[in-house]
Amino acid sequence: MRGHVVEFNYAAGVVIFHDPRYFVYQGDAQVLPIELHQNLLVVLAALTMPDGEPLPVRLLIDTGRAGRPGLNGPFVREHRLVQRFAKLGQMALAQGINGLTPAFRIEASALTFGNLKLDRPELDLSQATDGLSASEQYDGHIGASLLSRFRVFIDFPGHRMILEKRSPTRHATTD
C-alpha cells in the first residue's frame, strides 16, 4: 500500500489503488498531512472539550475498524477526560483488535480535522491499561464508522489523507 494512493469508497464497497505518478486529485476536500511510522498511520485532529477548549489529538487511522472513534486509556487519564465530560454515557465494552475494552461513551462538541468540523461525534474514552487501546504511540483511533462519511484517499508517497464528502461524481483521475 505504501507505494500507492489508496482510495476507500465505503459507499460503493471498493478499495482502489492509484499509481501516484498519475494521480491528480480534483475536487473539494480536506487535505490533511499524515505521519507514517512503521505500520502506524496517524492524523492530527482537535477534540473540542465541553468548555470550548480544543485539545490536540493524534489519531491512528484504521480503515477497517468498525467501531466508534476512541481515545486511548493513557490519553484519557492524562487529560482527565472522564472528569471533564459531565454527560458520560454508560460504561460499555468497545470492540477492537485486542478484544473488548471497557470505555465510557461520550458525545463531544466537535472533532476537527484541519478545516473540517464534525459536530457532536460519539467517542469512546478507553479505560484500558494494556493492549492497543492503552498505547502511548498515538492518542486514539478513527475507523470506518467515521471515515465512511467520506471518500478517503490515503496518499502514502505524498504523506497526506484526502477526505471528500461523499457524492455521486468522481473527482480523482489517474490520467
Sequence and secondary structure as in RCSB ss.txt:
>XXXX:A:sequence
MRGHVVEFNYAAGVVIFHDPRYFVYQGDAQVLPIELHQNLLVVLAALTMPDGEPLPVRLLIDTGRAGRPGLNGPF
VREHRLVQRFAKLGQMALAQGINGLTPAFRIEASALTFGNLKLDRPELDLSQATDGLSASEQYDGHIGASLLSRF
RVFIDFPGHRMILEKRSPTRHATTD
>XXXX:A:secstr
 TTSEEEEETTTTEEEEE TTT EE SS EEEEEEEETTEEEEEEEEE TTS EEEEEEEE TT  S  EE HHH
HHHTTHHHH SS   EEEEEETTEEEEEEEEE SEEEETTEEEES EEEEE  SSSGGG SSSSEEE HHHHTTE
EEEEETTTTEEEEEE  SS  EE  
